[in-house]
Amino acid sequence: MTIDYENEYGEIPGLEPERLAEQVITAALDYLNCPYEERVGLLLTGDEEIHRLNLEHRGIDRATDVLSFPMTQYERPGDFSMFEEEEDVGCFDPDSGELLLGDIVLSMDHVFAQAREYGHSARREFAFLIAHSVLHLVGYDHITEEEAGEMEHIQNEILNQLNITREELT
């Protein structure tokens, strides 16, 4: 797996975001049995930039915690079988052969604020948002209660496998 990592936010003491992101993304894709090597873009930024991107791409005039920009539309969430018969190889990097999943943009301002609000560590909030976004990259959504429940279950399973719990404090 390749993560195209960019940190516009600056120093994030004690979090090791690139390493943690790689662990969570790997665990999520292993949980989903992705049969390919993957490539994901990850940008860490603050509320000002994510607000701008949210307005530009979604027409929503406020900051948010995370944005996901999938490269492919999935027929069924987390079902990679569609690539076996895919005529268009544009979803694979021509040089590395990796499956291009898309990009994640994460507001570290929101990570820290939500960790305080929910009473757990920034590490746990960061990991949760990465897992959540990876699921969006592979076709999951939370528009209906059923979809939201399924995403929540999978996110919790991934974080439990990594022993990243809500009880984890700063």
N, C-alpha and C positions, 0 to 999 in steps of 0.2 A: 504494500500500500504506500502511496505517496500522498503527503499532505503538503499542499502549497500554502505555507504558513506565513502570515503577515501580521505584525503587531504595530498598529498605529497608536495604541493606548499608552504604551510606555511600560516602565518596570512594574511587575506584579509580584511582589515579594512573597515567598513561601508557597506559591501555587504551581510553578512549573507547568504553565498552560500547554505548551507544545507537547510535552510528554503525556500529560493527562488526556489531552484531546486524542492523541494517537491510541492510548489504551481504551478509551470509551468507544471511539469509532471502530476499532478492531473488534471489541467485544460485541458491539451492536451488529456488525456485519457477519461475525461468526454466529451469533444467535439466529440471524436470518438465513444462515447457510448460503451466503453469497459465494458462488463458485469461481469468482474472478478476482484478480488483483484489481484494486480500485485506486482512484485518484479523487481527492476532495480538496477544495479550496477553503481555507479558514482565515477570516479577517477578524482580529480583535480591535474594537474601536470603542468610542464613547457614545453618549446619548446624542450629541449634536450630529455626528455623522450618520448614525443609524436613523435618526429622525429624518434627515435629508433623503436617505435611501428609501425609507418607508413611504415618504411623500412621492418621490419620483417613481417608484415601481408599483406601489399599491394604492396611491392616492390617499393615504392615511396620514394626517398632519399631526403626528406625535412620535415620540421615541417609543421603541419597543425593546424587548429583551433579546430577541434573536430573529433573524430573517433567513429563510432557506430558499435557494435558487436551484431547483432540480434541473438537470440536463435532459431528462427523459420523462415522458409520461408513461406510467405503468398501467397495464391492463388490470392487474390486481396488485395491491400493496405487497411489497417484499417478494414478488414472484419474478425471479430472474430468468425463467424458462423462455420468455419472449425473445431473449437475445440469441437463443440457439438457432432460430430461424430468421433472425433479423437480416434483411437485405441491406439496410443502411448501416454501415459500420461507423457512422459519424459519432456514435456514443462510445467509441473506443479510441483511445489515444493512438494515432498512427505510428508513433515512435516506440512507445512502451507496451502497447497492447492493453493498457489498463482501462477498465470501465470508468468512464467519466461520470461521477455521480452528481456533481454540481458544487455549489458554493454555500458556505455558512458565514453569516456576519453576526457577530456576537457583541453586545454592548456590555463592557465590563462595569460600567456605572450601574446598570441594572443587575448584574451578577451580585455585586456587593450590597446593593439596596435590598434585593429580594432575599438574600441570605439573612440579613438582619431581620427583615419582616417575618420570615418563616422560621427563624430561630435555629438555623443550621449553618454549616460552614460555607464559605465561598467556594471551596473545592467541590462540595456536594452540589451547590447550585450550578456551577460551571459544568460539571459532569452531566447533570440532569438536562441542561439546555443543549449540550452537544448531542446526547442520545436522542432527545426530542427532535432536533433538527435533522439528524441522520435518517430518522424514520420519515420525515417529510421528503427528504431527497429520494427515497425509494417508494414513494407513493402513498404513504399513510397520511391521514388527515383526522381532524377532530371536530368535524362539523356537526355530526349527530352524536347523541349520547353513547350509542353503541361504538362508534369509531373512537370517541374520546376514551371510553373504558378500555378498548383494545390497546390503544397507544399507551395509556397509563400502565396497564399490566406489563407490556413489553419493556417500557422504560424502567419500571421497578425491577423486573427480572435482570436486565442488563446491569443496573447499578448494584443489585444484590450479589451478582456474580463477581463484581469487582470489590465487594465489601465497602461500598460507599453508601452510608445510611443517613437518614434524616437526623439521627441522634448525634451525628458528627458535628461538633461545634468548632468555632474558629480556633 
